[in-house]
Amino acid sequence: MSASSSPRAGAARSPLERLLGSREVVIACGPGGVGKTTTAAAIAATVSVRTAAKVLVLTVDPARRLADALGVAGIGNTASQVPSAAFSAAGVRQKGELWAAMLDTKQSWDALVSRHAPDATTAAQIFANPIYQNITGRFAQSHEYIAMERLYEIHAEGTYDLVVVDTPPTRDALDFLDAPGRMADFFASGLLRWLVAPARSRLVGLASRPFYQVVDRILGTQFLGDVTEFFLLFQSMYDGFVSRAQAVGSLLGDARTTFMLVTTLETVPAVEATRFAAALADRRLHLGLLVVNKVLPASLADPEAVAVAEALQGEPAARARALLAALPGGLAGSSEEMVARVLAEIGRSFASFGLVASRQRELLAEMSAAHEVTATVPHLASDVVDLRGLLAIGRHVLEGSVD
Amino acid sequence: MSGLLDRRLLFVTGKGGVGKTTVAAALGMLGASRGKQVLVCEVEPKGDVAAAYECAPAGFVPRQVAPGLHVMEMDTEASLREYLRLNLRLPTVGRIGPVARAFDFVANAAPGVREILTVGKLCYEVREGHYDLVVVDAAATGHIVGQLAAPVGINELVKVGAVRSQTRWMLDILEDARSTGVCIVTTPEEMPVNEAIDLAGRLEGETGVHLAALVANRVLPELFSRGEEEVFDALGEPEAVAALGAGPGGGSEAAVAEVLGAAALAVRIRRTGAGHLERLHAALGASCPLAYVPYLFTRADGARAVRQVADALAEELAE
């Protein structure tokens, strides 16, 4: 563990202070199903309470109840402010402002095309092209790029002091790191020019003939025409797109950007998170927060509690008899057998969860050996559906309690 | 639910992180244990299926990992090469190198192409009868509709050409409820259940593929019956805590409180999850069977976990 997270270090600064010292962008990332979206919203809300900052959380796919809590359900790309009154209702006074926006992939692509198209006619042709419609509607990788693109745009506008962005669920958590570069490569490739060249000259050169023959037989001329038109149209935006994609890529590595890696302590997500942390280091990207979610209570490993639970599970009848003897009023009017069953079940459940907790502890130790875990968040019994819940999580994350 | 394994092609999907690979591996194991020749195909090749069986990763060419149980990883380029070789009698592998490279480009730009090669390969294995059952560790909820809708999408995009003529027989397999089904895996949590419900709607609206089963994975056991819960609540009273701590086998009141607290947490986590499963049941219970797989405290992954999930599914399938 590094000195900065040790409570004894005099100059220790909490993750919150470290974060706000120099960072303007926090990118929440990590495996699926670990609570990324909630954690992103939680730190944005908490920062807006504790500092006079104007904070935006750009979220991708929040749970409906969370979206309702933030007031972002169905609002799309346009940011809206979470009313200060909502914070008062949750019992806190907000120093800053919290804004929230959803990522609408189709809308964002259209905006991008409108910006880079040389004229309105070209833009209209692109919008009408079936390949374009298909890409923006279904092309999985386009989500990853467009999320980064939106982040770039929002950051460039400079409206917010801090932008917290949630990343879309990807096949692989690493995908979006490479998305800007891939997009730049895609449009910069010589292959693309080679592909569209014949259509431009209306002559199929010798070199590309086999390709066209194959494609024509498989996909048909009309489809190939659509593809070619798509590339031709996009070429008119080539310079703008490539430089934009490069700029978006460089924002990831900017000194004002940091990553918040969220994971749980189940084997698969923990392994993926560790891999992700290593990938960030390889790319010289800044990992500012490593948040471990859904951590079971430490009491499950307390030897005294373990002994109590073992006795309950081992001799439930004797324990029930002694218990009822000590309680003249009885226990909810229950028989000794029923009390014994309950005691045995309590012991068994403790042992079961204790197993999971010890596995969690091992994984946490492994992870901490490689990377500084900045906060753990306890396993909550209920879903986070309001600001109060978000602020409770934000407190864990930003005060950096590691249990 | 007993008919689930009688289908020829099962797509197993769910939100990321719910354990769909484990469920797919378990269904494959169950099929093989019933004497079927089973192919388990991992659509996003990360080696997770092979890891679930604790064997070395397989490639595009299926590898037998246990009697009747075969594993493969999808590779759309290899699928294209196979398709060209089988259907168009086109140049040998060597000569289509640059074409494949160019194709990769078109496939990136034109979604549906990559997807059709994935779905096409799976349908091909079913049509040729190489296996009795093909279990697909499919894309997550966010991406699977694109895959299953690819034959329809291709029909919209491609007006002529060999691919279009190929989509009809695929649709015949995919849209036949007796041969093909989707199995949605979820956990008793808010987002996985939301996505399961959304996906069921999208399957019906955007594809002709039928929902075959829902699997609720990692379901916590119910600790107490209603009467027992009253006893448990009464145990939290200070006199009861003190009495439990006293005598042999007891401990400090703090330790007793920790043990009771852990049980209370377990009860509340389960209750929250049960609420989500009720929601799932209310939304989809009438349209397809719902199987429960218990939370595995002992081990979360690996061959033993797959075996335990398979055993749990076998019980549910028998009903």
Interface residues (C-beta under 8 A of the other chain):
Chain A: P31 G32 G33 V34 A63 R64 R65 P130 I131 N134 I135 R138 F139 A140 Q141 P169 R171 D172 F186 S189 L191 L192 L195 P210 F211 V214 V215 D216 R217 I218 L219 G220 T221 Q222 F223 D226 V227 F230 F231 E266 T267 V268 P269 P297 S299 L300 D302 E304 A305 A307 V308 A309 A311 L312 G314 E315 A318 R319 A322 L323 A326 L327 L331 A332 S334 M338 V339 R341 V342 E345 I346 G347 S349 F350 S352 F353 L355 V356 R359 H379 A381 S382 D383
Chain B: K15 G16 G17 V18 E44 K46 L84 L88 L90 P91 R95 I96 P98 V99 R101 A102 F103 F105 V106 N108 A109 A110 P111 G112 V113 A139 A140 G142 H143 G146 G153 E156 L157 V158 K159 V160 G161 A162 V163 R164 T187 E189 E190 M191 P192 N194 L223 F224 G227 E228 E230 V231 F232 D233 A234 L235 E239 A240 A243 L244 G245 A246 G247 P248 G249 G250 G251 S252 A254 A255 V256 E258 V259 L260 G261 A262 A263 L265 A266 R268 I269 R271 T272 F297 T298 A300 D301
